[in-house]
Amino acid sequence: MIIYGKQLFLHILDKHPKKIEEIYLAKECDKALFSRIARVGVKILRIDNQKAQALAHGGNHQGFLAKVSEFKFADVSELKKLNFIALLWGVSDVGNIGAIVRSAYALGCEGIVLVAKNVNVEGVLRTSSGAAYELPIAVFDDGLSLINELKQVGFGIYATAKGGKSVSEIKLKDKIALLMGSEGEGLPNKATQKADECIGIRLKNDFDSLNVSVAFAIICDRIINE
């Protein structure tokens, strides 16, 4: 698998060097940075911009690319052992998923389940700036069954919805599953009906909605600091 972009490249270089199999540099870098790169001990290839663009499929590689071992999703059974996870139901925009993963890792959400059939792994890794390597992420296509399974092991299911209660108004269970819907359609009614509570954000001004990644960060922070 090819990753690219300076921030993701450096994150893997510093945190997960054993995942790197080959390095491609399409620009000059200073001696200190090159020494960091060389310490990984894998083959370093100098390539031109045309080759870099091809490897990055036209993406903004910033001159730093690498071949890395395939990303491994976690099994849902691993996430059932945690105390605070998020279920992203049909969220398809990799920018939003990446931003949510960054916020989850930074704020203390312990794991994420992508309720979807297919996931653009490379896009999520890139937009998460490498944070996707730092917490377990699972993919599960049957969200309703998953909710039932989580309830059986003691999770409270908290669905986000317009007009939902503030986090401060409810008593959260010790094990929390935060359910977020897709950008366009939100959560299906069947999922919302299975939730223990619907929670939301009280807005000062009348506005349609917040971006799903922004809403996640706000609610996640409130749950952690409740």
Contacts in CASP RR format, 6 or more apart in sequence:
PFRMAT RR
TARGET T0000
AUTHOR 0000-0000-0000
METHOD contacts of the structure
MODEL  1
MIIYGKQLFLHILDKHPKKIEEIYLAKECDKALFSRIARVGVKILRIDNQ
KAQALAHGGNHQGFLAKVSEFKFADVSELKKLNFIALLWGVSDVGNIGAI
VRSAYALGCEGIVLVAKNVNVEGVLRTSSGAAYELPIAVFDDGLSLINEL
KQVGFGIYATAKGGKSVSEIKLKDKIALLMGSEGEGLPNKATQKADECIG
IRLKNDFDSLNVSVAFAIICDRIINE
1 67 0 8 1.000
1 68 0 8 1.000
1 69 0 8 1.000
1 70 0 8 1.000
1 71 0 8 1.000
1 121 0 8 1.000
1 122 0 8 1.000
2 55 0 8 1.000
2 56 0 8 1.000
2 65 0 8 1.000
2 66 0 8 1.000
2 67 0 8 1.000
2 68 0 8 1.000
2 122 0 8 1.000
3 9 0 8 1.000
3 12 0 8 1.000
3 65 0 8 1.000
3 66 0 8 1.000
3 68 0 8 1.000
3 122 0 8 1.000
3 125 0 8 1.000
3 126 0 8 1.000
4 52 0 8 1.000
4 55 0 8 1.000
4 56 0 8 1.000
4 59 0 8 1.000
4 60 0 8 1.000
4 61 0 8 1.000
4 62 0 8 1.000
4 63 0 8 1.000
4 64 0 8 1.000
4 65 0 8 1.000
4 66 0 8 1.000
4 126 0 8 1.000
5 56 0 8 1.000
5 60 0 8 1.000
5 61 0 8 1.000
5 62 0 8 1.000
5 63 0 8 1.000
5 64 0 8 1.000
5 65 0 8 1.000
5 126 0 8 1.000
6 62 0 8 1.000
6 63 0 8 1.000
6 64 0 8 1.000
7 129 0 8 1.000
7 130 0 8 1.000
8 125 0 8 1.000
8 126 0 8 1.000
8 129 0 8 1.000
8 130 0 8 1.000
9 64 0 8 1.000
9 65 0 8 1.000
9 66 0 8 1.000
10 64 0 8 1.000
11 129 0 8 1.000
11 130 0 8 1.000
11 133 0 8 1.000
12 19 0 8 1.000
12 20 0 8 1.000
12 66 0 8 1.000
12 68 0 8 1.000
12 130 0 8 1.000
12 133 0 8 1.000
13 20 0 8 1.000
13 36 0 8 1.000
13 37 0 8 1.000
13 40 0 8 1.000
13 66 0 8 1.000
14 36 0 8 1.000
15 130 0 8 1.000
15 133 0 8 1.000
15 134 0 8 1.000
16 133 0 8 1.000
17 39 0 8 1.000
17 40 0 8 1.000
19 68 0 8 1.000
19 69 0 8 1.000
19 133 0 8 1.000
20 40 0 8 1.000
20 42 0 8 1.000
20 66 0 8 1.000
20 67 0 8 1.000
20 68 0 8 1.000
21 42 0 8 1.000
21 66 0 8 1.000
21 67 0 8 1.000
21 68 0 8 1.000
21 69 0 8 1.000
22 42 0 8 1.000
22 43 0 8 1.000
22 44 0 8 1.000
22 45 0 8 1.000
22 66 0 8 1.000
22 67 0 8 1.000
23 37 0 8 1.000
23 40 0 8 1.000
23 42 0 8 1.000
23 43 0 8 1.000
23 44 0 8 1.000
23 45 0 8 1.000
23 65 0 8 1.000
23 66 0 8 1.000
23 67 0 8 1.000
24 44 0 8 1.000
24 45 0 8 1.000
24 47 0 8 1.000
24 51 0 8 1.000
24 52 0 8 1.000
24 55 0 8 1.000
24 65 0 8 1.000
24 66 0 8 1.000
24 67 0 8 1.000
25 37 0 8 1.000
25 44 0 8 1.000
25 45 0 8 1.000
25 46 0 8 1.000
25 47 0 8 1.000
25 63 0 8 1.000
25 64 0 8 1.000
25 65 0 8 1.000
26 46 0 8 1.000
26 47 0 8 1.000
26 48 0 8 1.000
26 49 0 8 1.000
26 51 0 8 1.000
26 52 0 8 1.000
26 61 0 8 1.000
26 63 0 8 1.000
26 64 0 8 1.000
26 65 0 8 1.000
27 62 0 8 1.000
27 63 0 8 1.000
27 64 0 8 1.000
29 37 0 8 1.000
37 44 0 8 1.000
38 44 0 8 1.000
47 55 0 8 1.000
47 65 0 8 1.000
49 63 0 8 1.000
52 61 0 8 1.000
52 63 0 8 1.000
52 65 0 8 1.000
53 59 0 8 1.000
53 61 0 8 1.000
55 61 0 8 1.000
55 65 0 8 1.000
56 65 0 8 1.000
71 121 0 8 1.000
71 125 0 8 1.000
71 132 0 8 1.000
71 133 0 8 1.000
73 119 0 8 1.000
73 137 0 8 1.000
73 138 0 8 1.000
73 139 0 8 1.000
74 111 0 8 1.000
74 136 0 8 1.000
74 137 0 8 1.000
74 138 0 8 1.000
75 138 0 8 1.000
76 113 0 8 1.000
76 138 0 8 1.000
76 140 0 8 1.000
76 146 0 8 1.000
76 149 0 8 1.000
78 136 0 8 1.000
78 138 0 8 1.000
79 85 0 8 1.000
79 110 0 8 1.000
79 111 0 8 1.000
79 113 0 8 1.000
79 136 0 8 1.000
79 138 0 8 1.000
80 149 0 8 1.000
80 150 0 8 1.000
80 153 0 8 1.000
80 155 0 8 1.000
82 110 0 8 1.000
82 111 0 8 1.000
82 136 0 8 1.000
82 175 0 8 1.000
83 110 0 8 1.000
83 174 0 8 1.000
83 175 0 8 1.000
83 176 0 8 1.000
84 108 0 8 1.000
84 109 0 8 1.000
84 110 0 8 1.000
84 111 0 8 1.000
84 175 0 8 1.000
84 176 0 8 1.000
84 178 0 8 1.000
84 223 0 8 1.000
84 224 0 8 1.000
85 109 0 8 1.000
85 110 0 8 1.000
85 111 0 8 1.000
85 112 0 8 1.000
85 113 0 8 1.000
85 155 0 8 1.000
85 176 0 8 1.000
85 177 0 8 1.000
85 178 0 8 1.000
86 100 0 8 1.000
86 104 0 8 1.000
86 109 0 8 1.000
86 111 0 8 1.000
86 112 0 8 1.000
86 113 0 8 1.000
86 177 0 8 1.000
86 178 0 8 1.000
86 179 0 8 1.000
86 180 0 8 1.000
86 216 0 8 1.000
86 220 0 8 1.000
87 112 0 8 1.000
87 113 0 8 1.000
87 115 0 8 1.000
87 143 0 8 1.000
87 146 0 8 1.000
87 147 0 8 1.000
87 177 0 8 1.000
87 178 0 8 1.000
87 179 0 8 1.000
87 180 0 8 1.000
88 97 0 8 1.000
88 100 0 8 1.000
88 112 0 8 1.000
88 113 0 8 1.000
88 114 0 8 1.000
88 115 0 8 1.000
88 116 0 8 1.000
88 180 0 8 1.000
88 181 0 8 1.000
89 115 0 8 1.000
89 143 0 8 1.000
89 179 0 8 1.000
89 180 0 8 1.000
89 181 0 8 1.000
89 182 0 8 1.000
89 186 0 8 1.000
89 187 0 8 1.000
89 188 0 8 1.000
89 191 0 8 1.000
90 114 0 8 1.000
90 115 0 8 1.000
90 116 0 8 1.000
90 181 0 8 1.000
90 182 0 8 1.000
91 97 0 8 1.000
91 100 0 8 1.000
91 114 0 8 1.000
91 116 0 8 1.000
91 180 0 8 1.000
91 181 0 8 1.000
91 182 0 8 1.000
91 183 0 8 1.000
91 212 0 8 1.000
92 116 0 8 1.000
92 182 0 8 1.000
92 183 0 8 1.000
93 183 0 8 1.000
94 120 0 8 1.000
94 123 0 8 1.000
94 124 0 8 1.000
94 126 0 8 1.000
94 127 0 8 1.000
95 123 0 8 1.000
95 127 0 8 1.000
95 213 0 8 1.000
96 183 0 8 1.000
96 211 0 8 1.000
96 212 0 8 1.000
96 213 0 8 1.000
97 114 0 8 1.000
97 124 0 8 1.000
97 127 0 8 1.000
97 128 0 8 1.000
98 123 0 8 1.000
98 124 0 8 1.000
98 127 0 8 1.000
98 128 0 8 1.000
98 129 0 8 1.000
98 131 0 8 1.000
98 132 0 8 1.000
98 213 0 8 1.000
99 127 0 8 1.000
99 128 0 8 1.000
99 213 0 8 1.000
99 217 0 8 1.000
100 112 0 8 1.000
100 180 0 8 1.000
100 212 0 8 1.000
100 213 0 8 1.000
100 216 0 8 1.000
100 217 0 8 1.000
101 112 0 8 1.000
101 124 0 8 1.000
101 128 0 8 1.000
101 131 0 8 1.000
101 132 0 8 1.000
101 135 0 8 1.000
101 137 0 8 1.000
102 128 0 8 1.000
102 129 0 8 1.000
102 131 0 8 1.000
103 109 0 8 1.000
103 213 0 8 1.000
103 216 0 8 1.000
103 217 0 8 1.000
103 220 0 8 1.000
104 110 0 8 1.000
104 111 0 8 1.000
104 112 0 8 1.000
104 131 0 8 1.000
104 135 0 8 1.000
104 216 0 8 1.000
104 220 0 8 1.000
105 131 0 8 1.000
105 134 0 8 1.000
105 135 0 8 1.000
106 131 0 8 1.000
107 217 0 8 1.000
107 220 0 8 1.000
107 221 0 8 1.000
107 224 0 8 1.000
108 220 0 8 1.000
108 224 0 8 1.000
109 135 0 8 1.000
109 178 0 8 1.000
109 220 0 8 1.000
109 224 0 8 1.000
110 135 0 8 1.000
110 136 0 8 1.000
111 135 0 8 1.000
111 136 0 8 1.000
111 137 0 8 1.000
112 135 0 8 1.000
112 136 0 8 1.000
112 137 0 8 1.000
112 138 0 8 1.000
113 137 0 8 1.000
113 138 0 8 1.000
113 139 0 8 1.000
113 140 0 8 1.000
113 146 0 8 1.000
114 137 0 8 1.000
114 138 0 8 1.000
114 139 0 8 1.000
114 140 0 8 1.000
115 140 0 8 1.000
115 141 0 8 1.000
115 143 0 8 1.000
115 146 0 8 1.000
116 139 0 8 1.000
116 141 0 8 1.000
117 141 0 8 1.000
119 139 0 8 1.000
124 132 0 8 1.000
124 137 0 8 1.000
125 132 0 8 1.000
125 133 0 8 1.000
140 146 0 8 1.000
143 191 0 8 1.000
144 190 0 8 1.000
144 191 0 8 1.000
144 194 0 8 1.000
147 157 0 8 1.000
147 177 0 8 1.000
147 179 0 8 1.000
147 191 0 8 1.000
147 194 0 8 1.000
147 195 0 8 1.000
148 194 0 8 1.000
150 156 0 8 1.000
150 157 0 8 1.000
150 177 0 8 1.000
151 157 0 8 1.000
151 194 0 8 1.000
153 175 0 8 1.000
154 173 0 8 1.000
154 175 0 8 1.000
155 173 0 8 1.000
155 175 0 8 1.000
155 176 0 8 1.000
155 177 0 8 1.000
156 172 0 8 1.000
156 173 0 8 1.000
156 175 0 8 1.000
156 176 0 8 1.000
156 177 0 8 1.000
156 196 0 8 1.000
157 177 0 8 1.000
157 179 0 8 1.000
157 194 0 8 1.000
157 195 0 8 1.000
157 196 0 8 1.000
158 170 0 8 1.000
158 172 0 8 1.000
158 176 0 8 1.000
158 177 0 8 1.000
158 178 0 8 1.000
158 179 0 8 1.000
158 195 0 8 1.000
158 196 0 8 1.000
158 197 0 8 1.000
158 198 0 8 1.000
158 199 0 8 1.000
158 223 0 8 1.000
159 179 0 8 1.000
159 187 0 8 1.000
159 191 0 8 1.000
159 192 0 8 1.000
159 195 0 8 1.000
159 197 0 8 1.000
159 198 0 8 1.000
159 199 0 8 1.000
160 178 0 8 1.000
160 179 0 8 1.000
160 180 0 8 1.000
160 181 0 8 1.000
160 187 0 8 1.000
160 198 0 8 1.000
160 199 0 8 1.000
160 200 0 8 1.000
160 215 0 8 1.000
160 219 0 8 1.000
161 187 0 8 1.000
161 192 0 8 1.000
161 198 0 8 1.000
161 199 0 8 1.000
161 200 0 8 1.000
162 200 0 8 1.000
162 209 0 8 1.000
163 198 0 8 1.000
163 200 0 8 1.000
164 198 0 8 1.000
164 199 0 8 1.000
164 200 0 8 1.000
165 197 0 8 1.000
165 198 0 8 1.000
165 199 0 8 1.000
165 200 0 8 1.000
166 199 0 8 1.000
166 200 0 8 1.000
166 201 0 8 1.000
166 202 0 8 1.000
166 222 0 8 1.000
167 199 0 8 1.000
167 200 0 8 1.000
167 219 0 8 1.000
167 222 0 8 1.000
167 223 0 8 1.000
167 226 0 8 1.000
168 222 0 8 1.000
168 226 0 8 1.000
170 197 0 8 1.000
170 199 0 8 1.000
172 223 0 8 1.000
172 226 0 8 1.000
173 196 0 8 1.000
176 223 0 8 1.000
178 216 0 8 1.000
178 219 0 8 1.000
178 220 0 8 1.000
178 223 0 8 1.000
179 187 0 8 1.000
179 191 0 8 1.000
179 195 0 8 1.000
180 187 0 8 1.000
180 212 0 8 1.000
180 215 0 8 1.000
180 216 0 8 1.000
181 187 0 8 1.000
181 212 0 8 1.000
182 212 0 8 1.000
183 211 0 8 1.000
183 212 0 8 1.000
192 198 0 8 1.000
199 219 0 8 1.000
200 215 0 8 1.000
200 219 0 8 1.000
201 210 0 8 1.000
201 215 0 8 1.000
201 218 0 8 1.000
201 219 0 8 1.000
203 210 0 8 1.000
209 215 0 8 1.000
210 218 0 8 1.000
END
